[in-house]
Amino acid sequence: MMAILVVLVGFLIGSASAAPGSRGTPVSRGSTVRRHVTSSRADGPDDVDTSVHQGNLTSNTSVLSVLSENTGLGGSMPGKGMDQLTLWAPLGTNVAYLYDSNLCVAKTFNIAAGPPASGSASIMRNGWLLRAATDITRPPLRQDPVFPYGGRAGILQMVNHNDEIEWEFNTTKFERGRVAIQHHEAIELPNGNILYLLWVVKDYAEAIQAGRDPARDVPDNQNKSGYLLTEEIVEVKPLGKKSAEEVWRWRMWDHLIQDFDRSKDNYVPYCDHPDDYYYRLDINIPPVTARDISFSISVDWLHWNSLDYNEQLDQIMISSRHTSEIYVIDRSITTAEAATSKGDFLFRYGRPFNYRADPFDANRVLYTSHSAKWSFNDIRFSTTLLGAIKEARYDVSPTRNFVLLNNGCLAEGSCCQEFRTPEIRKYGRPYGDPSRWAADTEQVFQFDLTRADFVSSCQRLAGGKYLVSIASPRLVDATDSGEVNRVCPSTGNALRAWRYSTSYSGIRALDVTCQNPSSCEKLPVLPITECPIARCPEKEVWG
């Protein structure tokens, strides 16, 4: 009997892990591509099928019987199980909606006692909502003398199935006197810890000592105090109702480089050590365009807006809006090691001009991008049929693809893009020769959209599908053939939309049921023709 069970489970896992084939033509950087573009390498041997992994929409209904036979993104499902649920958590509100492909709301989190949302939201493994909320002890956003920037949050909350706050964590108080605040994103790790982004203030003297060119700190419309924001990544273990224990920390300030002033910290002559500039960030990144000049002299010169964790690689990916790059760092090292060269970038992509490999900025790919995620690492705690016997994460190979929303990829438009990194190695330089990073990172998908200057996201699903959220707000299901379905929530913008399979343990823990499309509570939406167009406000407060 046991042998039969082993064979059956092996067959099911093998069926789930069979990667779909891909067709198409490679894309050259800088080219304008309409709709869907893919590469023959898009689903190579290192990729995995997401039909079961990470809670994504499945295309393999024979493996997961809980899924509807109708897996179409826009179809109705009367009398059938829900095929997927999308999380929509509008900024500035205390609600978060989980809705199905018929726009039926399966679950509404209503956090009446909590501060309004101001960052990411996600469904945890146990079905609770993890969200970033506003620290209401601070002044309103645009009146904040220190953090007047989009994405400012400060409070992390876990909300249970009954809308009760199980954990509320003040990230500023946790810093014990340092001027700092959590912003944009917080995620749950496989070990149950929470990983989040943190803004930290460095005063004028600290910035100059680090090698900052004083000319870059000319006060602008947002920087009148002569200080600089740096970024940190913090991992904490939640304790009790309001506390946490620090587990790990990585500081951008430990990985700077400059050749402006030999008497200051981080001085490394570029001509003598050009390779060092690949792995560390130049504190005096030179501007090119008018908008880039504004960014470079702003106190918020980095503006990280997302992070992701790849359990198989034990690496963290970060998206930086104002440097127009994504960065990958090592999580397998200790906090002490993270402050050394072991904590330097493993990989970066988007704008080689930033490390002086592209003097004319001719090979720039990313423009103020958002929500960089590993393609097949979207939802971290998915289960297979084996999970019905024992809760377990699906055993898959590491992915080399990442997906993001490139806000300025076109002159008058944004786009969802997927890229394939250079080959990942176990020893030596994990992503190969850094001088080849830009050339060896291959674009495998692009979907063009209306211009969105802030927030927005793109998530890869199974079966060649992508969920795109742009700050109209507008949600688009994109496929090989173009748009499939468009939704315009009337609730306002969210940092991103995120879709979960009904096989994901967090959705199963909520115990939601399928509803009749003709009588269910619907997600509040506007006609697509009335959807607003997202452009930056007169005062640039970036999301």
Secondary structure, 3 states (H helix, E strand, C coil): CHHHHHHHHHHHHHHHCCCCCCCCCCECCCCCCCCCCCCCCCCCCCCCCCCCHHHCCCCCCCCCCCCCCCCCCCCCCCCCCCCEEEEECCCCCCEEEEECCCCEEEEEEECCCCCCEEEEEEECCCCCEEEEEECCCCCCHHHCCCCCCCCECEEEEEECCCCCEEEEEEHHHHCCCCCEEEEEEEEECCCCCEEEEEEEEECHHHHHHCCCCHHHHCCCCCCCCCCEEEEEEEEEEEECCCEEEEEEEEEHHHHEEECCCCCCCCECCCCCCCCHHHHCEECCCCCCCHHHHHHHHCCCCCCEEEEEEECCCCEEEEEECCCCEEEEEECCCCHHHHCCHHHCCCEEECCHHHHCCCCCCCCCCCCCCEEEEECCCCCCCCCCCHHHHCCCCCCCCCCCEEEEEEEEEECCEEEEEEEECCCCCCCCCCCCCHHHHHHHCEEEEEEEEECCCCCCEEEECCCCCEEEEECCCEEEEEECCEEEEEEEECCCCCCCEEEEECCCHHHHHHCCCCCCCCCCCECCEECHHHCCCCCCCCCCCCC
